[in-house]
Amino acid sequence: MTTNHATNTAAIKAEIAAQLGFDPKNPPVSVDDKQAAEVLDVKSTTLAVWRSTGRYNLPYLKVGRLVKYRLSDLAEFLARRTANHTGEVRA
């Protein structure tokens, strides 16, 4: 991970925390599936489909029926999908 990429991911993580109403300087480590869905602007059922089909490489934590997403994983997921222009996605 380059320094620029790490900086972008940290900035995205702070934006996510602020969007969910957390202190960007002291965000929680993880959020539930409903909060993750809000960040990604999808339904929580969409995340359930992604988890079951493996459609996207979006890591999650599961303990019993509880599903959580690390803010750092959400930020990395969004950073990987940030496009500079049509046809190019940063890797």
C-alpha distances in whole Angstrom, upper triangle without the diagonal:
4,7,8,6,6,10,11,10,12,15,15,16,18,20,20,22,24,25,26,28,26,25,22,22,23,22,23,20,21,24,26,26,29,26,23,26,26,23,22,26,27,30,29,31,28,26,28,29,25,25,28,27,23,23,20,17,17,17,20,23,26,29,32,33,30,27,24,21,18,17,13,14,16,13,11,13,15,11,11,15,15,17,18,21,23,22,18,15,12,10
4,5,5,6,9,10,10,12,14,15,16,18,20,21,23,24,25,27,29,27,26,22,22,23,23,24,22,24,26,29,29,31,28,25,27,28,24,24,27,29,32,31,34,31,28,31,31,28,28,31,30,27,26,22,20,20,21,24,26,30,32,36,36,33,30,27,23,20,19,16,16,18,15,13,16,16,12,13,16,15,17,17,20,23,22,18,16,12,11
4,5,5,6,9,10,10,12,14,15,16,18,20,21,23,24,26,27,25,24,20,19,21,21,23,21,23,26,29,29,31,28,25,28,28,24,24,28,30,32,32,35,32,30,32,33,30,30,33,32,29,28,25,22,22,22,25,27,30,33,36,36,34,30,27,24,21,19,15,17,18,15,13,17,17,13,15,18,16,18,18,22,24,24,20,18,14,14
4,5,5,6,9,10,11,12,14,15,16,18,20,21,22,24,26,24,23,19,19,22,21,23,22,23,25,28,28,30,27,24,26,26,22,22,25,28,31,31,33,31,28,32,32,29,29,33,32,28,27,24,22,21,22,25,27,31,34,37,37,34,30,27,23,21,18,15,17,17,14,13,16,15,11,13,15,13,15,14,18,21,21,18,15,12,12
4,5,5,6,9,10,10,12,14,15,16,18,20,21,23,24,23,22,18,19,21,20,21,20,21,23,25,25,27,24,21,23,23,20,19,23,25,28,28,30,27,25,28,28,25,25,29,28,25,24,20,18,18,19,21,24,28,30,34,33,30,27,24,20,18,16,13,14,14,11,9,12,11,8,9,12,11,13,14,17,20,19,16,13,9,9
4,5,5,6,9,10,10,12,14,15,17,18,20,21,23,21,20,16,16,18,17,19,17,18,21,24,24,26,23,20,23,23,19,20,23,25,28,27,30,27,25,28,29,25,25,29,29,25,25,21,18,17,18,20,22,26,29,32,32,29,26,22,19,16,14,10,12,13,10,9,12,12,9,11,14,14,16,17,21,23,23,19,16,13,12
4,5,5,6,9,10,11,12,14,15,17,18,20,21,19,18,14,14,17,16,19,18,19,21,24,25,26,23,21,23,23,19,20,23,25,28,28,31,29,26,29,30,27,27,31,31,28,27,23,21,20,20,22,24,28,31,34,34,30,27,24,20,17,15,12,14,15,11,11,14,13,10,13,15,14,16,17,20,23,23,20,17,14,15
4,5,5,6,9,10,11,12,14,15,16,18,20,19,18,14,15,17,16,19,18,19,20,23,23,24,21,19,21,20,16,17,20,22,25,25,28,26,24,27,28,25,25,29,28,25,24,20,19,18,19,21,23,27,30,33,32,29,26,22,19,16,14,11,13,12,9,9,12,10,7,10,12,10,13,13,17,20,20,17,14,12,13
4,5,5,6,9,10,10,12,14,15,17,18,17,17,13,14,15,14,16,14,15,17,20,20,21,18,16,18,18,14,15,18,20,23,23,25,23,21,24,25,22,22,26,26,23,22,18,16,15,15,17,20,23,26,29,29,26,22,19,15,13,10,8,9,9,5,6,9,8,6,9,11,11,14,15,19,21,21,18,15,12,12
4,5,5,6,9,10,11,12,14,16,17,15,14,10,11,12,11,14,13,15,16,20,21,22,18,17,19,19,15,16,20,22,24,24,27,25,23,26,27,24,24,28,28,25,25,21,19,17,17,19,20,24,26,30,29,26,23,19,16,13,10,8,11,11,7,9,12,11,10,13,15,14,17,18,22,24,25,22,19,16,16
4,5,5,6,9,10,11,12,14,15,14,13,9,11,13,12,15,15,16,17,21,21,22,18,17,19,18,14,16,18,21,24,24,27,25,23,26,28,25,26,29,29,27,26,22,21,19,19,21,23,26,29,32,31,27,24,21,17,15,11,10,13,12,8,11,13,11,10,13,15,13,16,17,20,23,24,21,18,16,17
4,5,5,6,9,10,10,12,14,13,13,10,12,14,12,14,14,14,15,18,18,18,15,13,15,14,11,12,15,17,20,20,23,21,19,23,24,21,22,26,26,23,22,19,18,15,17,18,20,23,26,29,28,25,21,18,15,13,9,9,11,9,5,8,10,8,7,11,12,11,14,16,19,21,22,19,16,15,16
4,5,5,6,9,10,11,13,11,11,8,10,11,9,10,10,11,12,15,16,17,13,12,15,14,10,12,15,18,20,20,23,21,19,22,24,21,21,25,26,23,22,19,18,15,15,16,18,21,23,26,25,22,19,15,12,10,6,6,9,8,5,8,10,9,10,13,14,14,17,19,22,24,25,22,19,17,17
4,5,5,6,9,10,11,9,8,5,7,9,8,11,12,13,14,17,18,18,15,14,17,15,12,14,17,20,22,22,25,24,22,25,27,24,25,28,29,27,26,22,21,18,19,19,20,24,26,29,28,24,21,18,15,13,9,10,13,11,9,12,14,13,13,16,17,16,19,21,24,26,27,25,22,20,21
4,5,5,6,9,10,10,10,7,10,12,10,13,14,14,14,17,17,17,13,13,15,13,10,12,14,17,20,20,23,22,20,24,25,23,24,28,28,26,25,22,21,18,19,20,21,24,27,29,28,24,22,18,16,14,10,11,13,11,9,12,14,11,12,16,16,14,18,19,22,24,25,23,20,19,20
4,5,5,6,9,9,10,8,11,12,9,11,12,11,10,13,14,13,10,9,11,10,7,9,12,14,16,16,20,19,17,20,22,20,21,24,25,23,22,19,19,15,16,16,18,21,23,26,24,21,18,15,12,11,7,10,11,8,8,11,12,10,12,15,15,15,18,20,23,24,26,24,20,19,20
4,5,5,6,5,6,5,9,9,6,8,10,10,10,13,14,14,10,11,13,12,9,13,15,17,19,18,22,21,19,22,24,22,22,26,27,25,25,22,21,18,18,17,18,21,23,25,24,20,18,15,13,11,8,10,13,11,10,14,15,14,15,18,19,18,22,24,27,28,29,27,24,23,23
4,5,5,5,6,6,9,10,9,11,14,14,13,16,17,16,12,13,15,12,10,14,15,18,20,20,23,23,21,24,27,25,25,29,30,28,27,24,24,21,21,21,22,24,26,28,27,23,21,18,16,15,11,14,16,14,13,16,17,15,17,20,20,19,22,24,27,28,30,28,25,24,25
4,6,8,10,9,13,13,11,13,15,14,12,14,15,13,10,11,12,9,7,11,11,15,16,17,20,20,19,22,24,22,23,27,28,26,25,22,23,19,20,20,21,23,25,27,25,22,20,17,15,15,12,14,16,13,12,16,16,14,16,19,19,18,21,23,25,27,28,27,24,23,25
4,6,9,10,13,13,10,10,13,12,9,11,12,11,7,9,11,8,8,11,12,15,15,15,19,19,17,20,23,22,22,25,27,26,25,22,22,19,19,18,19,21,22,24,22,19,17,14,13,13,11,14,15,13,13,17,17,16,18,21,20,20,24,26,28,29,30,29,26,25,26
4,7,9,12,11,9,11,14,14,12,14,16,14,11,13,15,12,11,15,16,18,19,19,22,23,21,24,26,25,25,29,30,29,29,26,26,22,22,21,22,23,25,27,25,21,20,17,16,16,13,16,18,16,16,20,20,19,21,24,23,23,26,28,31,32,34,32,29,28,29
4,6,9,8,6,8,11,11,11,14,16,15,12,13,16,14,13,16,18,20,21,20,24,24,22,24,27,26,25,29,31,29,29,26,25,22,21,20,20,22,23,26,24,21,19,16,15,14,11,14,17,15,15,18,20,18,20,23,23,23,27,29,31,33,34,32,29,28,28
4,5,5,6,9,12,13,14,17,19,19,15,16,19,17,15,19,20,23,24,23,27,27,25,27,30,28,28,32,33,31,31,28,27,24,23,22,22,25,26,28,27,24,22,19,17,16,13,15,18,17,16,19,21,20,21,24,25,24,27,29,32,34,35,33,30,28,28
4,5,5,9,11,13,14,17,19,19,15,16,19,17,14,17,19,22,24,23,27,26,24,27,29,27,27,31,32,30,29,26,25,22,21,21,22,25,26,29,28,24,22,19,17,14,11,12,16,14,13,16,18,17,17,21,22,21,24,25,28,31,32,29,26,24,25
4,6,10,12,14,16,19,22,22,18,19,22,20,18,21,23,26,27,26,30,29,27,29,32,30,29,33,34,32,32,28,27,24,23,23,23,26,27,30,30,26,24,20,18,16,13,13,17,17,15,18,20,19,19,23,24,23,26,28,31,33,34,31,28,26,26
4,7,9,12,13,17,20,20,17,17,21,20,17,21,23,25,26,25,28,28,25,28,31,29,28,31,33,31,31,28,26,23,22,21,20,23,24,27,27,23,21,18,16,14,12,13,16,16,15,18,20,20,20,23,25,24,28,30,33,35,36,33,30,27,27
4,6,9,10,13,16,17,13,14,17,16,14,17,20,21,22,21,25,24,22,24,27,25,24,28,29,27,27,24,23,19,18,17,17,20,21,24,23,20,18,14,13,10,8,10,13,13,12,15,17,17,18,21,22,22,26,28,31,33,33,31,27,25,25
4,6,7,11,14,15,12,12,16,16,14,17,20,21,21,19,23,23,20,22,25,23,22,25,27,25,26,23,22,18,16,15,14,17,17,20,20,16,15,11,11,8,8,10,13,13,13,16,17,18,19,22,23,23,27,29,32,34,34,32,28,27,26
4,7,11,13,15,13,12,16,16,15,17,20,21,21,19,22,22,19,20,23,21,20,23,25,23,24,21,19,15,13,12,11,14,15,19,19,15,13,10,8,6,6,8,10,11,12,14,15,17,18,20,21,22,26,29,32,33,33,30,27,25,24
4,7,10,12,10,9,13,14,12,14,17,18,18,15,18,19,15,17,20,18,16,20,22,20,21,19,17,13,11,9,9,11,13,16,15,12,10,6,5,4,5,8,9,9,11,13,14,16,17,19,20,22,25,28,31,32,32,30,26,24,24
4,7,8,6,6,10,11,10,12,15,15,15,12,16,16,13,15,18,17,16,19,21,20,20,18,17,14,12,10,10,12,13,16,14,11,9,5,5,6,7,10,11,10,12,15,15,15,18,20,20,22,25,28,30,31,31,30,26,25,25
4,6,5,6,9,10,11,13,14,14,13,10,13,14,11,12,16,15,14,17,19,18,19,18,17,14,13,10,9,10,12,13,11,8,6,4,6,9,10,13,13,12,15,17,16,17,20,21,21,23,27,30,32,32,32,31,27,27,26
4,5,5,6,9,10,10,12,10,9,6,9,10,7,9,12,12,11,14,16,16,16,15,15,12,12,9,10,10,13,14,11,9,6,6,7,10,11,14,13,11,15,16,15,16,19,20,20,22,25,28,30,30,30,29,25,25,25
4,5,5,6,9,10,10,9,8,5,9,10,9,10,14,14,14,16,19,18,18,17,18,15,15,13,14,14,16,17,14,11,9,9,10,13,13,16,15,13,16,18,16,17,20,21,21,22,25,29,30,30,30,30,26,27,27
4,5,5,6,9,10,10,10,8,12,13,11,13,16,16,15,19,21,20,20,18,18,14,15,13,14,15,17,18,16,13,11,9,9,11,10,14,13,11,13,16,15,15,18,20,19,20,24,27,28,29,29,28,25,25,25
4,5,5,6,8,9,9,8,11,11,8,11,14,13,13,16,18,16,16,14,14,11,12,10,12,14,16,18,16,13,10,8,7,9,8,11,10,7,10,13,11,12,15,16,16,17,21,24,26,26,26,25,22,22,22
4,5,5,6,5,5,5,9,8,7,10,12,11,12,15,17,16,15,14,15,12,14,12,15,16,18,20,17,15,12,11,10,13,12,15,13,10,13,15,13,12,16,17,16,18,20,24,25,25,25,25,22,22,23
4,5,5,6,7,8,12,11,11,14,16,15,16,19,20,20,19,17,18,15,16,15,17,19,21,22,20,17,15,13,12,14,12,15,15,11,13,16,14,13,17,18,17,18,21,24,25,25,26,25,22,23,24
4,6,8,10,11,14,13,11,15,17,15,16,20,20,19,18,16,16,13,15,14,17,19,22,23,21,18,15,13,11,12,10,12,12,8,10,13,11,10,13,15,14,14,18,21,22,23,24,23,20,20,21
4,6,9,10,12,10,9,13,14,12,14,17,18,17,15,13,14,11,14,14,17,19,22,24,21,19,16,14,12,13,12,13,12,8,10,12,10,8,12,13,11,13,15,19,20,20,21,20,17,18,19
4,7,9,12,10,11,14,15,14,16,19,19,19,17,15,17,15,17,17,20,21,24,25,22,20,17,16,15,16,15,17,16,12,14,16,13,12,15,16,14,15,17,20,21,21,22,22,19,20,22
4,7,8,6,8,11,11,11,13,16,16,16,14,13,16,14,16,16,18,20,22,23,20,19,16,15,14,17,16,18,16,13,15,17,14,13,17,17,15,17,19,22,23,22,23,23,20,22,22
4,5,5,7,9,10,11,13,15,16,16,15,15,17,15,17,16,18,18,21,21,18,17,14,15,14,18,17,20,18,15,18,19,16,16,20,20,18,20,22,26,26,25,26,26,24,25,25
4,5,5,6,9,10,11,13,14,15,15,14,16,13,15,13,15,15,17,17,14,13,11,11,12,15,16,19,16,14,17,19,16,17,20,21,19,22,24,28,28,28,28,28,25,26,26
4,5,5,6,9,10,11,12,14,13,14,16,15,16,14,16,16,18,18,14,14,12,14,14,18,19,21,19,17,20,21,18,19,23,22,21,23,25,29,30,28,28,28,26,27,27
4,5,5,6,9,10,11,12,10,11,14,12,14,14,16,16,20,20,17,16,13,15,14,17,18,20,17,15,18,19,15,16,20,19,17,20,22,26,26,25,24,25,22,24,23
4,5,5,6,9,10,10,10,9,11,9,11,10,13,13,16,17,14,13,10,11,10,14,15,17,14,12,15,16,13,14,18,17,16,19,22,25,26,25,25,24,21,22,22
4,5,5,6,9,10,10,11,13,11,12,11,12,12,15,15,12,12,9,12,12,16,17,19,16,15,19,19,16,18,21,20,20,23,25,29,29,28,28,27,24,25,25
4,5,5,6,8,8,10,12,12,13,13,15,15,18,18,15,16,13,15,15,18,20,21,18,17,20,20,16,18,21,20,19,22,24,28,28,27,26,26,23,25,24
4,6,5,5,5,6,9,8,10,11,14,14,18,18,16,16,13,14,13,16,17,18,15,14,17,16,13,15,18,17,16,19,21,25,25,24,23,23,20,21,20
4,6,5,7,8,9,8,9,8,11,11,14,15,13,13,10,12,11,14,17,17,14,14,17,17,14,16,19,18,18,21,24,27,28,27,26,25,22,23,21
4,6,8,10,11,11,12,11,13,13,16,15,14,15,12,15,15,18,20,21,18,18,21,20,17,20,23,21,21,24,26,30,31,29,28,27,25,26,24
4,5,8,10,11,13,13,16,16,19,19,17,18,16,17,17,20,22,22,18,18,21,20,17,19,22,20,19,23,24,28,28,27,25,25,22,24,22
4,6,7,8,10,11,14,15,18,19,18,18,15,16,15,17,19,19,15,15,18,17,14,17,19,17,17,20,22,26,26,25,23,22,20,21,19
4,7,9,11,13,17,17,21,22,20,20,17,18,16,18,19,19,16,15,18,16,13,15,17,15,14,18,19,23,23,21,20,20,17,19,17
4,6,9,11,15,17,20,22,20,20,16,16,14,15,16,16,12,12,14,12,9,11,14,11,11,15,17,20,21,20,18,18,15,16,14
4,6,10,13,15,19,21,20,19,15,15,12,13,15,14,10,10,13,10,8,11,13,10,11,15,17,21,22,21,20,18,15,15,13
4,7,10,13,17,19,18,16,12,11,9,10,11,11,7,7,10,9,6,10,12,11,12,15,18,21,23,23,21,20,16,16,14
4,7,10,14,16,16,14,11,9,7,8,10,10,7,8,11,10,9,12,14,13,15,18,21,24,26,26,25,23,19,19,17
4,7,10,13,12,10,7,6,5,7,10,11,8,9,13,13,12,15,17,16,18,20,24,27,29,29,28,26,23,22,20
4,7,10,10,8,6,5,6,8,11,12,11,12,15,15,15,18,20,20,21,24,27,30,33,33,32,30,26,25,24
4,6,7,6,5,6,9,11,15,16,14,15,19,19,18,21,23,23,24,27,30,33,35,35,34,33,29,29,27
4,6,5,7,9,12,14,17,19,17,18,22,22,22,24,27,27,28,30,34,37,39,39,38,36,33,32,30
4,6,8,11,14,17,20,22,20,21,25,25,24,27,29,29,30,33,36,39,41,41,40,38,35,35,33
4,6,10,13,16,19,22,20,20,24,24,23,25,28,28,28,31,34,38,39,39,38,37,34,34,32
4,7,10,13,16,18,17,17,21,22,21,23,26,26,26,29,32,36,37,37,37,35,32,32,30
4,7,10,13,15,14,14,17,18,17,19,22,22,23,25,28,32,34,33,33,32,28,28,26
4,7,9,12,11,11,14,15,15,17,19,20,21,23,26,30,32,32,32,30,26,26,24
4,6,8,7,7,10,12,11,13,15,16,17,19,23,26,28,29,28,26,23,22,21
4,5,5,6,9,10,11,13,14,16,17,19,22,25,28,29,28,26,22,21,20
4,5,5,6,9,10,11,12,14,16,17,20,23,26,27,27,25,21,19,19
4,5,5,6,9,10,10,12,14,15,19,21,24,26,26,23,19,17,16
4,5,5,6,9,10,11,12,14,18,21,23,24,24,21,17,16,15
4,5,5,6,9,10,11,12,16,19,22,22,22,20,16,15,15
4,5,5,6,9,10,11,14,17,20,21,21,19,15,14,13
4,5,5,6,9,10,13,16,19,20,20,17,13,11,10
4,6,5,7,9,12,16,18,18,18,16,12,11,10
4,5,5,6,10,13,15,16,16,14,11,10,11
4,5,5,9,11,14,16,16,13,9,8,8
4,6,8,11,14,14,14,11,7,6,6
4,6,10,11,12,11,9,6,7,8
4,7,9,11,11,9,6,6,9
4,5,7,8,6,5,6,10
4,7,9,6,7,7,11
4,6,6,8,10,13
4,6,8,11,14
4,7,10,12
4,7,9
4,6
4
